[in-house]
Every structure is written in C-alpha cells, then in structure tokens.
C-alpha cells in the first residue's frame, strides 16, 4: 500500500533529494506498513545510511524530524490496517516500560492537542451549541463512548440534546425533525465509520451546522463539517488513546454551562430532583 500524502511530498521535493535520500524515499514507499514502527537508526541500517541522513531526509521533505514523519506514517496506517494487523506490527513492551509508555503517550497527545486549539474557534462553537434549538450528537463504534459522554454532559445543562444511536434501525427517526436552527456534534476517528459520515452529511444537507471532533483536518468528517476540532489519539498496538478527545468534550461542556448559567443551574436542579425521586444514589440509602 502506498501512502499518497507521503508520496506527494516526495514528488514535490524529489529534485532536491540526494541519492541516499532517494533510496530512503523508495524504501518507505515500498515498506509503508513496516517503517512506522522502526526507529530512525533501524531505518538507516536497512538501506545503509546514517541516522543523520535519515534526519536530513525528513527535514528536506518538510518534516520537523523523524518523529514527525513517523507520526504521519502511523496516522495513515490507522486508517488502513485492521486492529489485528496493527497489533501484529507493534513492538512488544512489558511491565513498567509499557505503563510508562501509555501515560507518556497520553501526556504527549494532550500537549499536542492543546497547542493546536484555537480559543476563538471554541468560543464560536460554544455559542452555536448554546443557541441551537436542538443539539444532535453522533459517534459510533469506538467513538460511541465519547458521544455518550458528550450527551451526558450536555443534557445536564440544557434541554433538546439527542444522542443519535444506530440500535434497532431507529437512526432515521431520531433525525427526522433536524433543521437549520440545530447543531450536530459528530465524533469520528480512524477507521471512520460510514454511518457517522452519512449522518453528518444528512444534517449538513438539512442546513444544520456540523461540529466535528476528529484526528485531522484531512479526515472524511472534516471535509463536510463547519468546524473541526482536532484531537491527537496516538496509541499503542490496536488501541487509540482518546484522552485528548475527552478533554475537548470537557472544555465544550464547561463552556456551554457558563454560556447560560441560569439555564444550566435550572436544568441541573430539575434533573437532581427527578433523580432523588428514583433514589439513584447509594448515599440516599445510608
């Protein structure tokens, strides 16, 4: 499988590449499923060039370094490989090294996500979610848990929030009254589900503003959305790490609650009153 994004970079910069760098480019294009899991030293050994040559090659193509190139290649693989295939190609880690790597990945994802957030975009998105007649939330497969979290937060601070589920073929019924004054929050990550794209496209066609939480502005969801909020989800093996996506949902929820505090407080009081009637909390029995 050839990575079209990397291939385009190589084509643009081909005339400036040295013989060793051309060999690097050819190897990466021919071994697109292997290289994302190699260190720069390991890659250099495969074609008998130095670690420094690998770094200069990456910079010649417009990357900050090998780590930047590797992330680009890994992101492409996420969209192509099945979870079992990704697991097979992941270097084995054990014990404390594994746990430390997991936490470090999450920390790095949060840092990179935070660095790319635009406060003015968040303010505009929160304003749309606040003013919308109804808010529809969709996220399927591995993104369904994120959609449930967003729905739980949003419905605690405003009315008119609908979780678009695919159970029992009822999805069209949930979307039947969607219209221009409404907003949709669509959540999707590799390998993007077709149904999420169809729902977002349908909402867009009905005049609804579509806000997307996804991994890249190049994702299929981003192309049909009015607003795109990127969350870094680099993980290990077959698992994507969604901590950054949760943080974005928390930011939207906090901002939405502050946009209309009177309404938020009233909604919370109403829900709390109903929950007490049902004796939901264990503390009520103590």
Helices and strands as residue ranges (DSSP letters): H 4-13, G 14-16, H 19-30, G 35-37, H 40-46, H 51-60, H 66-78, H 83-88, H 95-116, H 119-131, E 135-138, G 141-143, H 144-155, E 161-164, G 167-169, H 171-175, E 183-187, H 194-205, E 209-214, H 220-223, E 227-230, H 243-259, H 261-277, G 282-285
